[in-house]
Amino acid sequence: MPGRYRVDWGHLTFVAAIAAAVVWYLSDAMSVSMSVNNLLFIGPVGVFAVLLCCAIVPQCFHRVGQAAPQNRRAKDITGMQELTVNSHGEAWQIGLLAASLGGLVFLLDVIGFDISLWLFAIAVMLICGERRPLMLAVFPLAIAVLVVSGFRAMLPYPMYTAVL
């Protein structure tokens, strides 16, 4: 039995549906226009999404006969595992990261792309546990400068910035 595998059809179908939707969207965008301005973001992001789907596919196959981990917790009546202490903290972290992303989007036109991106980078680093002052000072500034200058080099329309 060492050469037998079990297929997780639900996950495989879901990943295949995502890949098919991305390929359809890419082909539709390319049929409209092959101009670089049209495909500047759609092309690389679409290719990256398809590559991620390809990387996930092997995880849908499990070797039959492998010993299951013995330290699994029992499932509750709904089939979901109960939250552990660490996962409550992770849930708060995810919520704070989502809120900071919403703040970034909201503040783009209010205080400028550069300052809002700088604040977002600081917030994400603090939420993820970074406490070294030098890293909190240098890394967000470098990210803001690189992203703003990169967008200015790629995009033809003016972007509202406060400092840069």
PyMOL commands that set and color helices and strands:
alter all, ss='L'
color gray80, all
select helices_A, chain A and resi 9-32+36-39+42-60+85-111+113-127+133-154
alter helices_A, ss='H'
color red, helices_A
select strands_A, chain A and resi 5-7+61-63
alter strands_A, ss='S'
color yellow, strands_A
deselect
rebuild
show_as cartoon
